[in-house]
Amino acid sequence: MDISLSVIKNSIGNFARRFHLTIFVIVVLGSLVAVVLLLNNVIIRSSEQGDYIPAGNTPSSFDKDTIDKIEQLKSRSDASTPLDLSKGRINPFVE
């Protein structure tokens, strides 16, 4: 058997011509499997909490100053002077 560069090149060419569709399908399916596995890994890692500490120990109450300010606000039932928005205003659409 004669082993030379031309014989090797011809045998590789014959192999590629004969199985080009099979090689293409295997490469495409292998790439899809790799993408699915990488995306699955990203999804799994994103659901881990890591260094995150939930804010369960923070107080959820107002201080006394804030409560006093809220109590000083007027409610709807309080009598107040009606607002007159017509003073000093002109209608730009009237000639």
PyMOL commands that set and color helices and strands:
alter all, ss='L'
color gray80, all
select helices_A, chain A and resi 5-46+64-72
alter helices_A, ss='H'
color red, helices_A
deselect
rebuild
show_as cartoon
